[in-house]
Amino acid sequence: MSEEKIRYDLRQPLRSRWSLAAAMLVAMVFAVGAGCGREPLSGDAVDINSLLGDMTNVNVFALRPKGEAIMLSSYDRTGGNNDWATLSDAGKGDHVLVDLDGPGVVHRFWLTGIPVEKKINLYFDGERQPRVSMTISNLFGRAEPFLPPLCDNVSGGFYCYMPFPYEKSLRIGLSRDGPATDRSYFHVNAEKFDKTQRVITFPKKLDERTIRQIGKVRDVWAGLADENRQEEVSGKPHSVPPKSQADILSVTGEGILKRFSLKIDDPEGASPMALLHLRRELVIRCYWDGSKDPSVVAPVADFFCTPRQRWDFASLPMAVVDGRYECRFPMYFKNSARIEIENMSSLPVQLETSFTVEEPGELAERNYFHAVWNKSVSSGRPYTVAGITGRGHFVGCSLMQVGAEAGWNIFEGDEQIYIDGEALPSFHGTGLEDFFNGGWYYFGLFSRPLHGLIEKAPIQATQYRFCLGDRIPFSKGFLMNMEFGHGNTSKGYMSSVAYWYQPGPASVQDRTKAGKTSLLPQQPLEPTAIMCLLFENERVGRFEHAQSKCYQYIEKYPGSPWSEMLSLRAAAYNERLGLPEGDVLDLYRGFAEDAKGADVRQQAADLLWMKGGADRALLLTSLNGQGKVFLDGRELRRNEDPLALGVERVTLSPGEHTLAVEIKTHPSYFWLSLQLRTSDQVLNTDKSWLVADRRPNGWPMPDGSAEGCLPAPERYGSPPFIPYWQFHANAMVSFQSVNVIQIPAPMVSDEWPVLYYKKKFRVTEEFKIVDL
């Protein structure tokens, strides 16, 4: 087998730690021809190992990049919203994505919309054969050395942070073979060096040292959350009365603030909505070298990337750990540093702080940390994330956007970055979530070392991205705008915090002085978007947060017809939070007896009934299409409302059983989700179900034949599509947040068919469900 063939066939994921076997495999993947050695490093040469070494060092954030930052993307050059590439071969065989002149290095590679079976080819220094030739699925997270969290596919986007240095040139091509490509969205962030900078090209063969370095980066990145949890923090207490401020740090002399942590105690008796607002009504300000004006101004919650809800996440420079805020951006000062907290709320605040301050030592550069908060409602103009004057470099931002109309256009806005007063942006993206390495309005919450999605609900999201290798230097000024949807036509709200460094302290605009920072404009979509917000929290195990969201909703919308049902759902979350079963059942009994709403009384009674015997189960259904649901040939339910939940009581006897669904599919966004739930078990729709597009023999009790059947494809999460996000409130926790079935592509035709799904299972004598 040829080496080229070996590269093409590298399809199986290898997620174990690096080993001799992995090293041999990687060497085979990259070996083309006899050249397998590499010249020794000297001086300040840039090579794969020096770049990998920077990827676990937060001090790098404070260093000005050696070269010029550039970004190439597939944005629509006509000014429209068709932000995918029109691919050409440029006479070079592959469809060319980018063609870069050296010396340089690619720090970030993002794409979406391309079939995962397609091959990506990387040609270095004018070579005719690619040094890297892999399928998209393998390059972005499924094969050595490109494994998570260094490379991955999360929430609709494929990202790769493996550095690719090149001495003369780098061409990234998309092979012509494989599935057709309708839409190719991509970003490539690179650093272009002066010709005097020595760069050693990405090697033909990865040696053991490099393999260890890659493994170290993956280990450090994957272990950020555990590292933060294991760290012992001894905090200093502070009291900050309402409408007052307090210094939490004041030091003199030269030094670097390497880390600080902040923990805020919830005031006793505060309501759910008051707690929600509190962390945005606490403002942090940092003053360097005795300056009268702050270089850092932001609400505490926004500064730590969590403006709408405090939840644990771990990135390289920022984290929230068990409710404790952590910042590891290095902050240099020459003469003094002072940090204050202002309490703009009406509640007294108790907090604890901890700081690590060190001597600067042999710093190559002494750059000062800056951060600024901004907010705006839509006005037909783009939103300004950062407008900076002078010399410095940008290292990232967090952003929250809240749409005020029932459409996803607010996600269609592009980031546009102008360097040093240029007339046209040298950085032009392809959509809001693309900048944060997601895609398609996101498919679920995630936290990564350099990017993450903190919160998501219909037409709103909170996300962050930090720029490490892809820091953006500027000499005269920096402007980053985010369009309010394509053409700045969306109605809504945005707020952000931008982070950057400059050679000296610079004052930033304090927009918190204008009034309350916590309040958002009226949110017309929020009253009917609550269920999808709960689903997102459930998928990542944030049941306490989901419960708090229910309480906040009840307080904010006391007259809502859903408030009482959400009170029952909040009670149901207690099962996941470890409340004794007897106490949970007492809560259910209270709703079953005293609730005002008949639907609330019914669902509370259903939950109580299920708990009353091992043979009892609830069959939950959610589907978009005219459907009939059968158990052992008996029709249990017909469903026509995609936003309503179906609940049926079922008594299970030992032996084999068959669930079947006959459904006339909807002409858009078809889905099917079923769950058979006992007191301690569930059976969900997943890819083990079979589906046919013609009526099976013996329907609705089909025989065991698999003729005409295919495995049912599944997709993570509930449908995010308009208008299917206004799901009716219910109390059945962790049902609509699990996998759902979508229509299989081979069965799509001009006329949407009637489909037939089936699933066999067995109930043991002990009333345990066995998947068949």
Salt bridges, closest charged atoms under 4 A:
GLU4 OE1 - ARG7 NH2 1.58
GLU4 OE2 - LYS119 NZ 3.73
GLU39 OE1 - ARG198 NH2 2.87
ASP47 OD2 - ARG38 NH2 2.45
ASP89 OD2 - ARG176 NH2 2.77
ASP99 OD2 - LYS92 NZ 2.50
GLU127 OE2 - ARG131 NH2 2.89
GLU144 OE1 - ARG218 NH2 3.63
ASP152 OD2 - ARG448 NH2 2.97
GLU191 OE1 - HIS107 NE2 2.87
ASP207 OD2 - ARG38 NH1 3.52
ASP219 OD2 - ARG17 NH1 2.13
ASP226 OD1 - ARG229 NH1 3.74
GLU231 OE1 - ARG259 NE 3.30
GLU231 OE1 - ARG328 NH2 2.88
ASP247 OD1 - ARG338 NH1 3.04
GLU254 OE2 - ARG366 NE 2.98
ASP266 OD1 - ARG279 NH2 2.38
GLU281 OE2 - LYS516 NZ 3.48
ASP302 OD1 - ARG280 NE 2.84
GLU326 OE1 - ARG259 NE 3.20
GLU326 OE2 - ARG324 NE 2.56
GLU326 OE1 - ARG328 NH1 3.79
GLU340 OE2 - ARG285 NH1 3.16
GLU340 OE1 - ARG338 NH1 3.22
GLU342 OE1 - ARG285 NH1 2.75
GLU342 OE1 - LYS513 NZ 3.61
GLU358 OE1 - LYS258 NZ 3.44
ASP414 OD2 - HIS428 NE2 3.16
GLU455 OE2 - LYS549 NZ 3.14
ASP470 OD2 - ARG465 NH2 2.75
ASP510 OD2 - ARG285 NE 2.79
GLU526 OE2 - ARG308 NH2 3.43
GLU526 OE1 - LYS556 NZ 2.79
GLU536 OE2 - LYS456 NZ 3.54
GLU536 OE2 - ARG539 NH1 3.21
GLU538 OE2 - ARG569 NH2 2.67
GLU575 OE1 - LYS611 NZ 2.71
GLU581 OE2 - LYS611 NZ 3.94
ASP586 OD1 - ARG589 NH1 2.78
ASP606 OD1 - ARG649 NE 2.84
ASP632 OD2 - HIS657 ND1 2.63
GLU635 OE2 - ARG638 NE 2.59
GLU648 OE2 - ARG637 NH1 2.87
GLU662 OE1 - ARG695 NH1 3.74
ASP680 OD2 - LYS768 NZ 2.95
GLU707 OE2 - ARG694 NH2 3.66
ASP771 OD1 - LYS759 NZ 2.25
